[in-house]
Amino acid sequence: QVQLVESGGGSVQAGGSLRLSCAAPESFIKYYCMAWFRQAPGKEREVIVVDTVGSRSYADSVKGRFTASRDNVERTLYLQMNALKPEDTARYYCAADSLCYDSATMSRRGRAAFRYWGQGTQVTVSS
């Protein structure tokens, strides 16, 4: 049973920052395509960043504010979120898959491109 475990969510005021973490198996962090998705109530789950080890692709809605990174030693995928807005309120999910294309292709395929998922962590941004 593969486990991706997200943490770091919480409540923050607009303009604030949070850092999400996704603990993953070592092989995932080193070799797999990984991504962060989010899902707001009543909306589809959307991809916000795809990390293919060699490249990253960000959704326009978070570009310049969010940064994904990997730490092989900690076996963790991070998402640094700055300048948060109320519209960033959602449940955030970590995802991974061994079958990787370029980050743009993975982004276009969305949920279908990833077989492994965490349970998510809630982020709430108040105005």
Accessible surface in RSA format (square Angstrom, percent):
REM  Atomic radii and reference values for relative SASA: ProtOr
REM  Chains: A
REM  Algorithm: Lee & Richards
REM  Probe-radius: 1.40
REM  Slices: 20
REM RES _ NUM      All-atoms   Total-Side   Main-Chain    Non-polar    All polar
REM                ABS   REL    ABS   REL    ABS   REL    ABS   REL    ABS   REL
RES GLN A   1   210.64 117.8 133.47  97.5  77.17 183.7  53.59 114.1 157.05 119.1
RES VAL A   2    58.17  38.3  36.73  33.3  21.44  51.7  40.74  35.4  17.43  47.3
RES GLN A   3   121.30  67.8 112.82  82.4   8.49  20.2  28.60  60.9  92.71  70.3
RES LEU A   4     7.79   4.3   0.45   0.3   7.34  18.4   0.45   0.3   7.34  19.7
RES VAL A   5    80.85  53.2  77.40  70.1   3.45   8.3  79.01  68.7   1.83   5.0
RES GLU A   6    17.25   9.9   1.80   1.4  15.45  36.8   0.00   0.0  17.25  14.1
RES SER A   7    58.98  49.8  54.60  72.9   4.38  10.1  40.16  85.5  18.82  26.4
RES GLY A   8    38.11  47.0   0.00   N/A  38.11  47.0  24.46  67.1  13.65  30.6
RES GLY A   9    29.80  36.7   0.00   N/A  29.80  36.7   2.63   7.2  27.16  60.8
RES GLY A  10    29.30  36.1   0.00   N/A  29.30  36.1  28.97  79.5   0.33   0.7
RES SER A  11    98.51  83.2  65.87  87.9  32.64  75.2  38.09  81.1  60.42  84.6
RES VAL A  12    30.60  20.1  21.10  19.1   9.50  22.9  29.36  25.5   1.25   3.4
RES GLN A  13   133.06  74.4 130.96  95.7   2.10   5.0  37.92  80.7  95.14  72.2
RES ALA A  14    49.90  45.9  27.20  42.0  22.71  51.7  27.45  38.7  22.45  59.5
RES GLY A  15    55.94  69.0   0.00   N/A  55.94  69.0  30.53  83.8  25.42  56.9
RES GLY A  16    21.93  27.0   0.00   N/A  21.93  27.0  20.85  57.2   1.07   2.4
RES SER A  17    57.48  48.6  38.60  51.5  18.89  43.5  22.06  47.0  35.43  49.6
RES LEU A  18    35.03  19.5  30.00  21.5   5.02  12.6  35.03  24.6   0.00   0.0
RES ARG A  19   131.88  55.4 116.96  59.6  14.93  35.5  27.48  37.6 104.41  63.3
RES LEU A  20     0.00   0.0   0.00   0.0   0.00   0.0   0.00   0.0   0.00   0.0
RES SER A  21    24.13  20.4  24.13  32.2   0.00   0.0  10.98  23.4  13.15  18.4
RES CYS A  22     0.00   0.0   0.00   0.0   0.00   0.0   0.00   0.0   0.00   0.0
RES ALA A  23    49.69  45.7  47.72  73.6   1.98   4.5  48.28  68.0   1.42   3.8
RES ALA A  24     9.30   8.6   0.00   0.0   9.30  21.2   3.45   4.9   5.86  15.5
RES PRO A  25    44.70  32.6  36.48  33.3   8.22  29.9  44.10  36.4   0.60   3.7
RES GLU A  26    81.93  47.0  78.67  59.5   3.27   7.8  18.01  34.8  63.92  52.2
RES SER A  27    50.91  43.0  46.34  61.8   4.57  10.5  34.97  74.5  15.95  22.3
RES PHE A  28     8.67   4.3   8.67   5.4   0.00   0.0   8.67   5.3   0.00   0.0
RES ILE A  29     1.93   1.1   0.24   0.2   1.69   4.1   0.24   0.2   1.69   4.6
RES LYS A  30    78.20  38.2  67.01  41.1  11.19  26.6  26.51  23.9  51.70  55.1
RES TYR A  31   156.01  72.8 135.66  77.2  20.35  53.0 100.80  75.7  55.22  68.1
RES TYR A  32    42.81  20.0  42.81  24.4   0.00   0.0  12.85   9.7  29.96  36.9
RES CYS A  33     0.00   0.0   0.00   0.0   0.00   0.0   0.00   0.0   0.00   0.0
RES MET A  34     0.00   0.0   0.00   0.0   0.00   0.0   0.00   0.0   0.00   0.0
RES ALA A  35     0.65   0.6   0.00   0.0   0.65   1.5   0.65   0.9   0.00   0.0
RES TRP A  36     0.42   0.2   0.42   0.2   0.00   0.0   0.42   0.2   0.00   0.0
RES PHE A  37     0.90   0.4   0.90   0.6   0.00   0.0   0.90   0.5   0.00   0.0
RES ARG A  38    14.16   5.9  14.11   7.2   0.05   0.1   2.03   2.8  12.13   7.4
RES GLN A  39    54.83  30.7  49.65  36.3   5.18  12.3  10.93  23.3  43.89  33.3
RES ALA A  40    22.41  20.6  18.99  29.3   3.41   7.8  19.43  27.4   2.98   7.9
RES PRO A  41   120.51  87.8  92.15  84.0  28.36 103.1 104.53  86.3  15.99  99.4
RES GLY A  42    91.72 113.1   0.00   N/A  91.72 113.1  45.11 123.8  46.61 104.4
RES LYS A  43   142.89  69.7 129.80  79.6  13.08  31.1  81.15  73.0  61.74  65.8
RES GLU A  44   148.17  85.1 137.68 104.2  10.50  25.0  60.83 117.7  87.35  71.3
RES ARG A  45    43.59  18.3  30.07  15.3  13.52  32.2   0.00   0.0  43.59  26.4
RES GLU A  46    75.52  43.4  71.65  54.2   3.88   9.2  30.33  58.7  45.19  36.9
RES VAL A  47    28.81  19.0  22.29  20.2   6.52  15.7  22.29  19.4   6.52  17.7
RES ILE A  48     1.04   0.6   0.18   0.1   0.86   2.1   1.04   0.7   0.00   0.0
RES VAL A  49     1.63   1.1   1.13   1.0   0.50   1.2   1.63   1.4   0.00   0.0
RES VAL A  50     0.00   0.0   0.00   0.0   0.00   0.0   0.00   0.0   0.00   0.0
RES ASP A  51     3.32   2.3   3.22   3.2   0.10   0.2   1.14   2.7   2.18   2.2
RES THR A  52    22.17  15.8   9.26   9.4  12.91  30.8   4.88   6.6  17.29  26.1
RES VAL A  53    85.03  56.0  55.11  49.9  29.92  72.1  57.55  50.0  27.48  74.5
RES GLY A  54    73.27  90.4   0.00   N/A  73.27  90.4  39.23 107.7  34.04  76.2
RES SER A  55    50.21  42.4  39.81  53.1  10.40  24.0  44.29  94.3   5.92   8.3
RES ARG A  56   109.57  46.0  80.53  41.1  29.03  69.1  12.27  16.8  97.29  59.0
RES SER A  57    28.90  24.4  23.31  31.1   5.59  12.9   8.92  19.0  19.99  28.0
RES TYR A  58    49.91  23.3  36.90  21.0  13.02  33.9  34.27  25.8  15.65  19.3
RES ALA A  59    28.30  26.0  15.52  24.0  12.78  29.1  25.95  36.5   2.34   6.2
RES ASP A  60   123.59  86.6 100.05  99.6  23.54  55.7  38.55  90.7  85.04  84.8
RES SER A  61    58.59  49.5  37.15  49.6  21.44  49.4  48.52 103.3  10.06  14.1
RES VAL A  62     0.25   0.2   0.20   0.2   0.06   0.1   0.25   0.2   0.00   0.0
RES LYS A  63   121.64  59.3 102.25  62.7  19.39  46.2  62.89  56.6  58.75  62.6
RES GLY A  64    84.19 103.8   0.00   N/A  84.19 103.8  44.01 120.8  40.18  90.0
RES ARG A  65    30.84  12.9  26.55  13.5   4.29  10.2  25.33  34.6   5.51   3.3
RES PHE A  66     5.78   2.9   0.30   0.2   5.48  14.3   0.30   0.2   5.48  15.7
RES THR A  67    74.76  53.2  73.51  74.5   1.25   3.0  46.19  62.0  28.57  43.2
RES ALA A  68     0.76   0.7   0.32   0.5   0.45   1.0   0.32   0.4   0.45   1.2
RES SER A  69    45.51  38.5  45.51  60.7   0.00   0.0  29.80  63.5  15.71  22.0
RES ARG A  70    44.92  18.9  16.28   8.3  28.64  68.2  16.39  22.4  28.53  17.3
RES ASP A  71    46.42  32.5  42.01  41.8   4.41  10.4  11.45  26.9  34.97  34.9
RES ASN A  72    78.00  53.8  66.68  64.4  11.32  27.3  18.13  43.6  59.88  57.9
RES VAL A  73   134.13  88.3 108.80  98.5  25.33  61.0 115.77 100.6  18.36  49.8
RES GLU A  74   104.94  60.2  87.77  66.4  17.17  40.9  17.21  33.3  87.73  71.6
RES ARG A  75   122.38  51.4 122.00  62.2   0.38   0.9  12.35  16.9 110.03  66.7
RES THR A  76    11.73   8.3  11.73  11.9   0.00   0.0   2.09   2.8   9.64  14.6
RES LEU A  77     0.49   0.3   0.49   0.3   0.00   0.0   0.49   0.3   0.00   0.0
RES TYR A  78    29.28  13.7  29.28  16.7   0.00   0.0  13.20   9.9  16.08  19.8
RES LEU A  79     0.11   0.1   0.11   0.1   0.00   0.0   0.11   0.1   0.00   0.0
RES GLN A  80    59.27  33.1  59.13  43.2   0.14   0.3  29.68  63.2  29.59  22.4
RES MET A  81     0.00   0.0   0.00   0.0   0.00   0.0   0.00   0.0   0.00   0.0
RES ASN A  82    61.38  42.3  61.38  59.3   0.00   0.0  18.02  43.4  43.36  41.9
RES ALA A  83    49.72  45.7  42.56  65.7   7.16  16.3  44.97  63.3   4.75  12.6
RES LEU A  84     2.26   1.3   0.00   0.0   2.26   5.7   0.00   0.0   2.26   6.1
RES LYS A  85    85.97  41.9  85.50  52.5   0.47   1.1  38.97  35.1  46.99  50.1
RES PRO A  86    55.30  40.3  48.12  43.9   7.17  26.1  48.50  40.0   6.80  42.3
RES GLU A  87   122.06  70.1  96.28  72.8  25.78  61.4  61.85 119.6  60.21  49.2
RES ASP A  88     0.29   0.2   0.29   0.3   0.00   0.0   0.00   0.0   0.29   0.3
RES THR A  89    36.53  26.0  32.79  33.2   3.74   8.9  31.10  41.8   5.43   8.2
RES ALA A  90     1.64   1.5   1.40   2.2   0.25   0.6   1.64   2.3   0.00   0.0
RES ARG A  91    85.96  36.1  85.07  43.4   0.89   2.1  26.08  35.6  59.88  36.3
RES TYR A  92     0.00   0.0   0.00   0.0   0.00   0.0   0.00   0.0   0.00   0.0
RES TYR A  93    26.24  12.2  26.24  14.9   0.00   0.0   6.87   5.2  19.37  23.9
RES CYS A  94     0.00   0.0   0.00   0.0   0.00   0.0   0.00   0.0   0.00   0.0
RES ALA A  95     0.00   0.0   0.00   0.0   0.00   0.0   0.00   0.0   0.00   0.0
RES ALA A  96     0.00   0.0   0.00   0.0   0.00   0.0   0.00   0.0   0.00   0.0
RES ASP A  97     4.99   3.5   4.99   5.0   0.00   0.0   0.48   1.1   4.51   4.5
RES SER A  98    57.47  48.6  34.69  46.3  22.78  52.5  19.81  42.2  37.66  52.8
RES LEU A  99   103.87  57.8 100.71  72.0   3.16   8.0 102.94  72.3   0.93   2.5
RES CYS A 100    49.62  37.5  23.67  26.4  25.94  61.0  20.41  51.7  29.21  31.5
RES TYR A 101   103.33  48.2  90.65  51.6  12.68  33.0  68.95  51.8  34.38  42.4
RES ASP A 102    82.08  57.5  69.78  69.4  12.31  29.1  46.90 110.4  35.18  35.1
RES SER A 103    10.07   8.5  10.06  13.4   0.01   0.0   0.00   0.0  10.07  14.1
RES ALA A 104    45.95  42.2  43.09  66.5   2.86   6.5  44.72  63.0   1.23   3.3
RES THR A 105    30.28  21.5  30.28  30.7   0.00   0.0  21.43  28.8   8.85  13.4
RES MET A 106     0.11   0.1   0.11   0.1   0.00   0.0   0.11   0.1   0.00   0.0
RES SER A 107    28.16  23.8  20.66  27.6   7.50  17.3  18.44  39.3   9.72  13.6
RES ARG A 108   182.44  76.6 144.27  73.5  38.17  90.9  80.80 110.4 101.65  61.6
RES ARG A 109   106.86  44.9  86.03  43.9  20.83  49.6  36.97  50.5  69.89  42.4
RES GLY A 110    12.90  15.9   0.00   N/A  12.90  15.9  12.90  35.4   0.00   0.0
RES ARG A 111   117.83  49.5 109.20  55.7   8.63  20.5  35.55  48.6  82.28  49.9
RES ALA A 112    80.95  74.4  46.59  71.9  34.36  78.2  59.75  84.1  21.20  56.2
RES ALA A 113     5.81   5.3   0.00   0.0   5.81  13.2   1.78   2.5   4.03  10.7
RES PHE A 114     7.65   3.8   0.00   0.0   7.65  19.9   0.07   0.0   7.58  21.7
RES ARG A 115   148.06  62.2 119.39  60.9  28.67  68.3  68.19  93.2  79.86  48.4
RES TYR A 116    61.38  28.7  58.78  33.4   2.60   6.8  30.39  22.8  30.99  38.2
RES TRP A 117    66.48  26.7  43.82  21.2  22.66  53.2  33.70  18.0  32.78  53.2
RES GLY A 118     5.92   7.3   0.00   N/A   5.92   7.3   1.00   2.8   4.92  11.0
RES GLN A 119   149.47  83.6 141.35 103.3   8.13  19.3  59.29 126.2  90.18  68.4
RES GLY A 120     9.51  11.7   0.00   N/A   9.51  11.7   0.00   0.0   9.51  21.3
RES THR A 121    16.32  11.6  12.62  12.8   3.70   8.8   6.12   8.2  10.20  15.4
RES GLN A 122    77.06  43.1  69.91  51.1   7.15  17.0  42.46  90.4  34.59  26.2
RES VAL A 123     0.00   0.0   0.00   0.0   0.00   0.0   0.00   0.0   0.00   0.0
RES THR A 124    53.76  38.2  53.44  54.2   0.31   0.7  40.32  54.2  13.43  20.3
RES VAL A 125     7.11   4.7   0.00   0.0   7.11  17.1   0.00   0.0   7.11  19.3
RES SER A 126    55.19  46.6  49.38  65.9   5.81  13.4  44.23  94.2  10.97  15.4
RES SER A 127   125.77 106.3  69.39  92.6  56.38 129.9  56.38 120.1  69.39  97.2
END  Absolute sums over single chains surface
CHAIN  1 A     6524.1       5010.9       1513.1       3251.1       3273.0
END  Absolute sums over all chains
TOTAL          6524.1       5010.9       1513.1       3251.1       3273.0
